Amino acid sequence: MDADDIAFYREHGYWISPVIVPDDVLDAAERGMERFYADDHDRALPDIPATRGWRPADGDVLRKNDYSSLRVDELAALVRHPAIGATAAALSGAEGIRLWHDQLLFKPPGGSATVGWHTDRQYWQSCTSDEMLTAWVGFHDVDEVNGAVGFMPGSHRWSVTGLDFFSQDSAGLQASIVAQGYDPAPFVPRMKRGQVSFHHCRTVHGSSANLSNEPRRSLAIHLQPLDNRWRPGSSHSNDLLARNNPDPDYTDPAIQPQLWPPLH
């Protein structure tokens, strides 16, 4: 990464890395995903709605399971891969990076599920930092056929409302963005296994249906600068998991470990 890459991220609100995650880490993460779905976990978390997520009874829909890396070692190893934290720090200008939380994502084949246009920041109102970001790691090659994440360039500078991760009406959301005076022109990257996309917490992004014959499997790693703190007046599921002293502590190493620089 060089100064031009950082400038691109700050101008467009996203950046696609070269291959930075090695095959062995991704191979292990795939095994970790299988273990997660089989309830073969290394650690348990409190049983609250945010830690439940998708269950087999929900059927062949988009699977979204938060906090998977806190439960399965192979997924934790992917989250802690040093190239991810180091890149996030460079792009955001942060002195260091902590985990905010992760989302294990499985999009079934056949076109049954999309991810609606949204920003991550709209769900993170309890945070003081406006420089949070997400690293999205596919476990295989991704493109417009199998539902790669798409970004609206420059949208991290918009003040857009009414977006929704769970909406299946992408056209309706785009019409709403146009009505608010913005020009949604999505960019959908083609990414090789081992590449990682990084996007700013205010960047509008989403993904189309998976029209391939195989599931689209990935881990979204949500990241916070070291100076992020809890902000009164709003809440997040992290508040129920992190230690309180007396307010929610977003530096709790058990829930939000420091990823960069690594602690030894």
Summary of the structure (lengths in Angstrom):
residues: 264
radius of gyration: 17.3
end to end distance: 24.8
largest distance: 50.7
contacts: 864
relative contact order: 0.23
helix: 28%
strand: 24%
